[in-house]
Amino acid sequence: MPRRVAPYGSWQSPLSPDLLAKGSGVPSELTLDGDEPYWLRLLPEEGGRYALFHGRGSGVSEVLPPEFNVRTRVHEYGGGSYLVHGGSVFFSNFADQRVYQKSSDGTPAPITEPGTRYSDYVYDAGRNRLIGIVEDHTASGQLPKNSIGSIGLDGSPSQTLISGNDFYSNPRVDPTGSRLCWLTWNFPNMPWDGSELWTGKIAGDGSVGERKLVAGGKAESIFQPEWSPDGALHFISDRSGWWNIYRLADGEAEAVHPMKADFGRAQWAFRTSTYAFESERRIVCSFVQGGTWRVGLLDPGSGRLKPVRLPFTEISSVRARPGRAYFLAGSPSEPMSVVELNAAKGSSRTLYRPEVPRLSAGFVSTPRHITFGTTGGRKAHAFYYPPTNRNYVAPRRERPPLIVANHGGPTSAAVTSLSLVFQAWASRGIAVVDVNYGGSTGYGREYRRRLNGRWGIVDVDDCANAAKYLARNGKVDKRRLAIRGGSAGGYTTLCALTFRRVFGAGASYFGVSDAEGLAKDTHKFESRYLDGLIGPYPERRDVYVERSPIHHVEKLSCPVIFFQGLEDVVVPPTQAETMVDSLRKRGIPVAYTPFEGEQHGFRRAESIRRSFEAELYFYSKVFGFRLAGRIEPVKIENLPADA
C-alpha cells in the first residue's frame, strides 16, 4: 500500500487519547508472598485508584474490594504501600491513610488510628508485629515526625523503635529475627546525597539496642540494605562513584563486583528494589549502563557477574525465591509487565501484561541513545524518537517539529519502557527527544552531582543543546522546537522558555515557576531539597529570585500551556496560576488547564486524555499544522486570530 504524503504533525495515529488513558495503568510495587507475586496497578478509569492484584497459576485476580485504594502518602511519593505474609494482606488505604489487615478469608479492618501514615513495613515473625516507617501528622502546624515503629498484630501496643532523625527507610529484620537494619538521613540531604546504614539488636521486649553505624555518611549514598539467607548484610553504595553492591564482612564493607554501572536508583519511593537473593550463592540484580537496564546473576562469593540476555531495557522491583526471580520489565515496544526469570536457565516469561495497545512495528518509534556536546565542553545524553508511521511520508525537504521532554525529580532518569505518549507524538509525525540532562541518575555519581548548585542552568543548557544538536544534524525543524516537562521538569521547561531563545513553545505540567515559593511551601521530604540544587534559603534568596521564571516574565515571549492538579501539595497550584496571570497581562499566548481531584501527577482517565488532547491542539495552533482528527479545542488566550 503506497504511503500518503502529509505534513509532519498531521498524520493519523492508531493511538487515540482514549487509548492513552486506558494504557497508562501499568503494574508497580511488585512483591512476593512465598512463591506468589502481588502487584499494584493504577486504574485510571476508576478515578486513579491503585488496586492490588495477585498472580496465581495462569490467572490474575484483584485482592481487595473496589472501595479500597492502596496508596500511602508517606513522603507524599509513597511506595511500600502493602505487605502480604502467609496470605494475610496489610495495606495503607489512601482515603484515611490507616493500615488495614485482610486475612485470607476476611474483610479488611483498620489496625491503626487516623492522623499517622505508614510505609515500607516488614513482618517480624518472632513478635507477631509489623515494623515500618511511621509519619506522624497529628501535631497541627508542624512538620510531621518520622520514625521507625511497630504495629502489634495480637493486641500488643505499638512501639517507637528508632527516632530522632529527620528521615528513615528500609527497616529489615535478619533471618534469625534478632537484628534490624535501617537507613536514615537528615536535612538538608536527600537520600541520594548521603545517608547512613545502621544495625541494632532486637531485645526481648521488642526494643532495638546496641545500635551501630556500619556504612554511609553525609557524602555517601546507601541504597537497599538486604540480609542474605545466611545473615550477611548487603547494600548498595556510591562510594566508588557508582552505585555498586557491597557486603559487610568482619565489620568492613567490601565490593561484591566493582563495576562502572549503577545498581541503584534515586530513592523517591519506598521499597525500591534492584536486587534480590535467589539463594546464598546467587543474587539476581539489575544495573544500568548508557541509560539501559540489564539483568545479571551475581555470585556473592566469587564476585562473578553473568549477564542475562533479555528483551528488556527497563527493570524494577526485583524479587526472588529459590530458583526463580520476578521483576517488572519493559522495552520501547512493550509496557512494564510482571516477568518471571528461571535463574538456572536464564529464560523468562511474562506473567502479566497490562491492557496496553499492541503496536505493529510500523508504528513504533525505537529510541536511539544519543550523546551530544553541551556547555563547558561536557557531554550529555538523551533518547531520540524519530517520527514513525508506516502509512505516511512527509513532503520533501520538510523537517518535523520536535518536543524536548525532560524528566521530573530532577534527580531521576528517562525511562525506556513503552511510552504511549511519546509513541502518540511520533506516530503523528512529531519527533521527541527525552533528555538525561546533567543531574540524571544512571551515569554515575559525578554526572548526578552536576546539578548541585546549578539547577535551572545545567538542565536547561542540556535540553537546549539536545534540540540544537538534532536541528543542526537535519533531524528536526529549528523553527518548531517545543519543550515539555512535569514537576521539576516543568521548572526546567519554564526556565528554558524564559532564559533561552531556543524554543517556540512549551508545556508545563504542575511545574515550578517560583523556586523561593517552593522552598517556603512544600512537603517535608523536599523542603530542603533546594539547598543542594540552588543554595541554602533564605541566605541565598538572591539566587532563588535570579532563577525563578516568575520574576523574569518579561523575558518569556513564546506561547505556553499549563496543566495543574488542584490538590497538589508538592507543587501548589499557585505556582502555575501566578505565572499564567502574569503572561496573560503581558499579552503572551497562554492556556491553563486545571484538574479537580488531581494531586502531583495525573491518575484519572479523563485528566490523562484531556491533557494530551489540549497539548496536541496547542502545538497545532502554535506550529501551524492540521490535525488528522477532531479534538476538543483548548482556550489559548492572546493567540492571534489567524493562528
C-alpha angles and dihedrals in degrees: 000000000000117000118245120239110233136148119267112269094031099078119123108246128203087220109085122186088253091057090049090056094046093047097051094083101094123160123267140172097037115194138166134232102194105305096343125094125219128186143169125243129194112234106201091178089061097055095278096302119167110225126195116232132191125206115209122166107317095334134088122201137177112247105202136046115268094252090073124085111194104215133118124207098208105138083001089260093073125187125161087064098154147016130204118201125170091342094307115119123212117186145160113243113216098217097060102008091229121140113245130197124213117186120208092267103023143080122258116272128182118252099179134055128249121267097048127085127208136198146161095029125175130192118254100204097187092059102028094237143112121246117201151127116303123200112188115206098169096104105084118223095013135098111266118259118239125206145141112260144161134243113209115224098190099053094277115137123262117255136208103228105174126017144142101083128089098245142015137183145162104039105184130178117217122239092263093052091233103101136051129199128192145164125239139175139173138218132315092024126089114210092258091054097055137327139166132237115214135181131198141176118250109229128213092264091053096255122129119239140159089054117190135183106227105170144358136040143184093308101033122078117214120195135187109352112203135179114228118228088262093050103260114143115235129182144159120253134178094209091120093050091265131074099251133165117262135185128211109232122173089343094306128106116234127183112246095202117358109213140158091243135092116247090176139066137210105278100233093139132036124256094024106166131191099167141028139184113254087178140333089279102041134056119188104212141173127212138175130229125169090359093301124112122220137181126235140178110230125196104211091200100053097022092231116151120203113194116221116219108228132157093243134103100182123054131176143152096038113194131167147188129180109307096358141069129192130200144150111260139173144162136204089277099036131057124233105286138173108266131187120208124202098219095201097048098031090227126133140201132192112244096182133014116185121238094271121144115261109230122206116235092258091067100041118096107208109213118235119212107233131187118201140175119265141172118321095022091288131135127237133188140227145158115244120207111195120206108273129184122138092209098057145053126185125240114274115279093010116130122206128249113255130221114200108207121197124189127236127246092058082226096062138079145244113273119227100198118105111304109194090192093056091044090049090055094044095047089053090055099262118127121224132200117191107203127214093197123189105292094046122125125241098058100075135271097289092056091044092053095052087094095057106122090352106080108141091030112053095037092046093048092049093049091048092047092050089056093045091048092055093044092048090053092051096249098119142020110266090206093058106052120142132179128206137177145149130236106335086007087057089056091052088048094052092044091051091051092046104040103030134054099216106094131066098198143004145197121213118196110197087324131172115253098164115046091186091053090051091050090054100038119038139090126288099258093061099027092108098027091105092059087079098034098047111359141279115309132254091008091066098035088136091066092048090054092043092055099040114101091208089069093050104042090136088071094056112087107156131084119276133187121203129204120191140174109222094214095052112135095174096060106011120220091249088074091065098032095054091050093047092051092050093050091045091055092048093053095245115148105258138165128193125197115181123187124212115220096018124120129187101332126013118266105162121094094230092051094049092047097045096045092054092047092048094048092048092048090048093054092046090057096043097044097034107239128136120242120236094224139023116280127181106255123242121218110253110189120214093013112143112254093240094055 
